[in-house]
Amino acid sequence: MELINRYTVAARTLAWIGIVAIIVLSVVPANDRPVSGFGQWLEHFTAFALVGGAFAIGYRFSLIRLLVLAVFFCGGIELLQVPIPTRDARVSDFLVDSVGACFAILCVFVAKQIWVMVARTKNGMPV
């Protein structure tokens, strides 16, 4: 059985809150969506990176599974906007969203690998 600590619970909770927030913000009329002023691409990259990173921290899925799920989610979000008259489904949004999510997932994966190597070295175990 997987050990679930408070950090895992927090990461999972934040990940699912992020998913819901992205879905809601993707279907509301464009004029009702909050804008930070940093530009649409940075907003998309950051939002999807935070959610992707939270999922990578909170769940022990393989790297490939996380990346595939992230890309499917990003594609699904864009397809969700097709029938909505005030929203546009854009390939550029899909690409930025996917790159953001996958970048964060890869960063967490690399950080976990480094953490394990440091822990093993510290305990005198072979790397």
Buried (B, 14 or more C-beta within 10 A) or exposed (E): EEEEEEEBEEBBEBBBEBBEEBBEBBBBEEEEBEEEEEEEBEBBBBBBBBBBBBBBBBBEBEBEEBBEBBBEBBBEBBEBBEEBEEBEBBEEBBBBBBBBBBBBBBBBBEEBEEEEEEEEEEEEEEE
